[in-house]
Amino acid sequence: MSRKERFALLRLPTQSMLHIMVDDHKLHQKAEPDLSLVPFIPTQTPLNITARARLTCLPHALATSLVNLGLLTASELAATALEQVAPSPSIKAQCRKLNAAAQERYEKAFSHFTRALSSGRLQKLVLARPYYCQLRRPVAQTLWHLLQHYPQACVYFIYVGNGKFYLAATPETLAVIEGKRLKTMSLAGTMAKDPGANYLWSKKNKHEQQLVTDYIVQVLKPYSQDIALHGPHTHDAGPVVHLCTQIEATLKDKVNPAAVIAALHPTPAVCGIPTVAAMDFICKHEGLLRDYYAGYIAFKDESAWRVYVNLRCLYFDGTMACLYAGGGIVPGSVLNAEWQETVNKLKALQELL
């Protein structure tokens, strides 16, 4: 796939229909975007899709829809769906070198993070890292597997031209706002999936998740008439599980949904506490340009705002894929355990590539 035209595919959690949006750059100055991928640092420029053409279809009809919209010819579609990507020793060696350097940066950053936490200046920080790899499966096959394996996730594919794209299956809702009703979640704490579903959550995981819950409630209070909490419970996210509290609120009259979304991002689940100091510290000491990772993807239709934290995501630059994973660091966090948490989270995409 090497065309220049930008387009997006989106499947909302628990839904079966795919939304297809073909971007028209000329409309960016004239109309609100249909889809926005917002960076971790919210003042940076979002990737917007303002559709000149838009339709919905079931996954099995995606191929026909892409051809009908002129995004792919039948021969290009066959190649995209069927051709295996030949392994490249040089790209494999490059990925190995980048991953070794990323691990060194992570270990160095972990020391900076734990010292800052022990000083009491910060209560929590989220430390992330990249993982580089080749794509060995066709893009269409990988997307299909994500749709099948993660029905509770927001799955998207954004093609930005010249063989480059963003892909994700994110488990975390930032906000769904329908009229005056808002739904969000506090998702934090991670364990590897147990086949027997026997989960004994540690004090560290419970504390980390409660920090996120308390933060979200405090942010919502000025905008809400009432707030209700449900949980925490164990939330299935593929190869890992999280602690999750469902949060519902009734917004006050004349509250702007965009203002609530801006206030919620970034939550302590992807940044830290206090927010501004944590973001500043992460930008200085993490050693990673997060770009859109840990930002959010926003989709607005005629009935609701639907916004999801951009996790379990990757960027393919035409040569190799860059995946991202992170975890919450609190006083008492252990380097090997935190590194293993990122390994477990990466499996959500890694095993399908």
C-alpha positions in Angstrom: 0.0 0.0 0.0 1.8 3.1 -1.2 -0.9 5.6 -2.2 -0.9 9.2 -0.9 -4.5 9.5 0.0 -5.2 9.6 3.7 -8.1 7.6 5.2 -9.2 6.0 8.5 -11.0 2.9 9.7 -12.6 2.8 13.1 -14.5 0.1 15.1 -15.9 1.3 18.4 -16.0 -1.0 21.4 -18.6 -3.8 21.5 -19.8 -2.7 18.0 -19.6 -4.7 14.8 -19.7 -1.9 12.2 -16.5 -0.3 10.7 -16.5 3.5 10.0 -14.5 4.4 6.9 -13.5 8.0 6.4 -11.6 9.4 3.4 -9.8 12.6 4.2 -10.0 15.8 2.2 -7.3 18.3 3.2 -9.2 21.2 1.6 -12.0 20.8 4.1 -9.7 21.1 7.2 -10.1 24.9 7.3 -13.9 24.7 6.6 -15.3 21.9 8.8 -14.9 20.2 12.1 -12.8 17.0 11.8 -14.7 13.6 11.9 -11.8 11.9 13.6 -8.8 13.4 15.6 -5.7 11.7 16.8 -4.4 14.0 19.6 -0.8 13.8 20.9 0.2 13.1 24.5 1.2 16.7 24.8 -2.2 18.4 23.9 -0.7 21.6 22.6 1.0 19.7 19.8 -0.8 19.4 16.4 -3.4 16.6 16.1 -3.8 14.4 13.1 -7.3 15.2 11.7 -9.5 13.4 9.3 -12.2 15.6 7.7 -14.1 13.2 5.5 -15.1 13.9 1.8 -16.6 10.4 1.8 -17.8 8.3 4.7 -19.6 5.0 5.1 -20.0 2.1 7.4 -19.7 -1.6 6.7 -19.3 -4.9 8.4 -15.7 -6.2 8.5 -16.3 -8.9 5.9 -17.4 -6.1 3.4 -14.3 -3.9 4.1 -12.4 -5.1 1.0 -15.3 -4.3 -1.3 -15.9 -0.9 0.4 -12.2 0.1 -0.1 -12.3 -0.7 -3.8 -15.7 1.1 -4.2 -14.2 4.3 -2.6 -11.3 4.1 -4.9 -8.8 3.7 -2.1 -7.5 0.4 -3.5 -7.7 -1.4 -6.8 -8.7 -5.1 -6.8 -5.1 -6.1 -7.5 -3.6 -3.8 -4.8 -6.1 -5.2 -2.3 -5.1 -8.8 -3.2 -1.5 -8.0 -2.7 -2.2 -6.2 0.6 -4.2 -9.0 1.9 -2.2 -12.0 0.8 1.5 -11.2 0.4 3.7 -12.1 3.3 6.4 -9.6 4.2 9.8 -11.0 3.4 12.2 -10.9 6.5 15.0 -8.5 6.1 18.2 -9.2 8.1 19.3 -5.6 7.9 16.0 -4.3 9.3 16.0 -7.0 12.0 19.5 -5.9 13.1 18.4 -2.3 13.1 15.4 -3.2 15.3 17.7 -5.1 17.7 20.0 -2.2 18.0 17.1 0.3 18.6 15.5 -2.0 21.2 18.8 -2.4 23.1 19.2 1.4 23.2 15.6 1.8 24.3 16.1 -0.6 27.2 19.1 1.3 28.4 17.1 4.6 28.3 14.3 2.9 30.2 16.6 1.7 33.0 18.2 5.2 33.3 14.8 6.9 33.3 13.5 4.5 35.9 16.3 5.7 38.3 15.3 9.3 37.6 11.6 8.5 38.2 12.0 6.6 41.4 14.3 9.3 42.9 11.7 12.0 42.1 9.0 9.9 43.7 11.0 9.2 46.8 11.6 12.9 47.3 7.8 13.4 47.6 7.6 16.0 44.8 5.4 13.6 42.8 3.0 10.9 43.8 3.0 8.8 40.5 4.7 8.8 37.2 4.1 6.8 34.0 7.3 5.5 32.3 6.9 4.3 28.7 9.2 2.8 26.1 9.2 1.9 22.4 9.6 -1.5 20.8 10.7 -1.8 17.2 10.0 -4.8 14.9 9.3 -5.8 11.3 5.8 -6.5 10.1 5.7 -10.1 9.0 2.0 -10.3 8.3 -0.1 -8.4 5.8 -1.7 -5.3 7.2 -5.2 -6.5 6.3 -4.6 -9.7 8.2 -3.3 -7.9 11.3 -6.3 -5.6 11.3 -8.7 -8.5 11.0 -7.1 -10.3 13.9 -7.4 -7.1 16.1 -11.0 -6.8 15.3 -11.6 -10.5 16.2 -9.4 -10.7 19.3 -10.4 -7.4 21.0 -14.2 -6.9 20.7 -14.1 -4.6 23.8 -11.4 -2.3 22.4 -11.5 0.7 20.1 -9.7 -0.5 17.0 -8.5 2.0 14.4 -6.3 2.1 11.3 -5.2 5.5 9.9 -3.3 5.5 6.7 -1.3 8.7 6.1 0.1 7.9 2.7 3.3 6.4 1.1 2.9 3.1 3.0 2.8 4.8 6.5 0.0 4.2 9.0 -1.1 4.2 12.6 -2.9 1.1 14.1 -4.3 0.5 17.6 -6.6 -1.6 19.7 -7.0 0.5 22.8 -8.9 -0.8 25.9 -9.4 2.6 27.7 -12.3 5.0 27.4 -11.4 8.6 28.1 -15.0 9.8 27.7 -18.3 9.0 26.0 -20.6 11.9 26.2 -24.3 11.6 25.0 -26.3 14.7 25.8 -25.7 15.4 29.5 -24.5 11.8 30.3 -20.8 11.1 30.6 -19.1 7.7 30.9 -15.4 7.2 31.6 -13.2 4.7 33.4 -10.3 4.6 35.8 -8.0 1.9 34.2 -4.7 1.2 36.0 -2.8 -1.7 37.6 -1.8 -4.6 35.4 -1.3 -8.4 35.7 -0.6 -11.0 33.1 -3.7 -13.0 32.2 -4.3 -16.1 34.3 -6.1 -19.0 32.5 -8.0 -19.7 35.7 -8.9 -16.1 36.2 -7.5 -16.1 39.7 -6.3 -12.6 40.4 -5.0 -11.3 43.7 -4.3 -7.6 43.3 -1.3 -6.2 45.1 -1.3 -3.2 47.3 0.8 -1.4 44.8 -1.8 -2.0 41.9 -4.7 -1.1 44.1 -3.0 2.2 45.2 -2.1 3.1 41.6 -5.6 2.5 40.4 -7.2 4.5 43.3 -5.0 7.5 42.4 -6.5 7.5 38.9 -10.0 7.1 40.2 -9.6 10.0 42.7 -8.1 12.2 40.1 -10.9 11.7 37.6 -13.6 12.3 40.2 -11.9 15.6 41.2 -11.7 16.7 37.6 -15.3 15.9 36.9 -16.8 17.6 40.0 -16.9 21.2 38.6 -18.7 20.0 35.5 -21.1 17.5 37.1 -24.4 17.4 38.9 -23.7 13.9 40.2 -21.1 11.2 39.9 -21.4 7.4 40.4 -18.7 4.8 40.7 -18.9 1.1 39.8 -16.0 -1.1 40.8 -13.2 -1.7 40.8 -13.3 -4.9 38.9 -10.9 -6.9 36.8 -11.0 -5.8 33.2 -9.8 -8.1 30.4 -7.4 -6.5 27.9 -6.1 -9.4 25.9 -2.8 -10.8 27.3 -3.2 -8.7 30.4 -5.9 -7.6 32.8 -6.3 -4.3 34.6 -8.2 -2.9 37.6 -11.1 -0.8 36.3 -13.7 1.5 37.9 -16.6 2.6 35.7 -17.5 6.2 36.3 -20.7 7.9 35.2 -21.7 11.5 35.6 -24.6 13.9 34.7 -23.1 17.1 33.4 -24.4 20.5 34.4 -26.4 22.6 32.0 -24.4 24.3 29.2 -21.2 22.4 29.9 -19.1 22.1 26.7 -18.1 18.5 26.1 -14.8 19.6 24.6 -13.9 21.4 27.8 -14.5 18.2 29.9 -12.4 16.1 27.5 -9.5 18.7 27.7 -9.7 18.7 31.5 -9.6 14.8 31.7 -6.5 14.5 29.4 -4.0 13.3 30.4 -5.1 11.2 33.3 -2.7 9.7 35.9 -3.0 6.4 34.0 -0.8 7.8 31.3 1.0 10.7 32.9 1.2 11.1 36.7 0.3 13.2 39.8 0.3 16.2 39.9 -0.4 16.4 36.2 1.5 19.4 35.1 4.6 18.6 37.1 4.4 15.0 36.0 4.2 15.9 32.3 7.1 18.3 32.5 9.2 15.6 34.3 8.3 12.9 31.7 9.2 15.2 28.8 12.6 15.9 30.4 13.6 12.5 31.7 11.7 9.7 29.8 13.9 9.9 26.7 11.0 9.1 24.4 9.1 11.2 22.0 5.6 9.9 22.7 4.0 11.6 19.8 0.4 10.2 19.6 1.0 7.4 22.1 -0.9 8.1 25.4 -2.8 10.9 23.6 -6.4 10.1 22.5 -8.5 9.4 19.5 -11.8 11.4 19.3 -14.7 10.5 17.1 -17.8 12.7 17.0 -21.1 11.5 15.4 -24.6 12.9 15.4 -25.4 11.4 18.9 -22.2 11.5 20.9 -18.5 12.3 21.5 -16.5 9.1 21.8 -13.0 9.5 23.0 -10.4 6.8 23.8 -6.9 6.9 25.2 -4.4 5.9 22.5 -2.8 2.8 24.0 -1.8 -0.6 22.5 -0.8 1.3 19.4 1.9 1.4 16.7 3.3 3.5 13.9 4.6 2.0 10.7 7.0 4.2 8.8 7.2 2.1 5.7 10.1 0.1 6.9 9.5 -1.0 10.5 6.9 -0.7 13.2 7.3 1.2 16.5 5.1 -0.1 19.3 4.7 1.6 22.7 4.0 0.4 26.2 4.3 2.0 29.6 3.3 1.5 33.3 2.7 3.5 36.4 5.7 4.0 38.7 5.0 4.7 42.4 7.2 4.6 45.5 8.2 1.0 45.9 8.1 0.1 42.2 10.7 -2.5 41.1 12.6 -2.2 37.8 12.3 -5.8 36.7 8.6 -6.0 37.5 7.8 -2.7 35.7 9.8 -3.8 32.6 7.9 -7.1 32.5 4.6 -5.2 32.7 5.6 -3.4 29.5 6.6 -6.8 27.9 3.1 -8.2 28.7 1.3 -5.1 27.3 3.3 -5.2 24.1 2.0 -8.8 23.5 -1.4 -7.4 22.6 0.0 -6.2 19.2 3.3 -8.1 19.0 1.7 -11.5 18.7 -0.5 -10.4 15.8 2.3 -8.8 13.7 
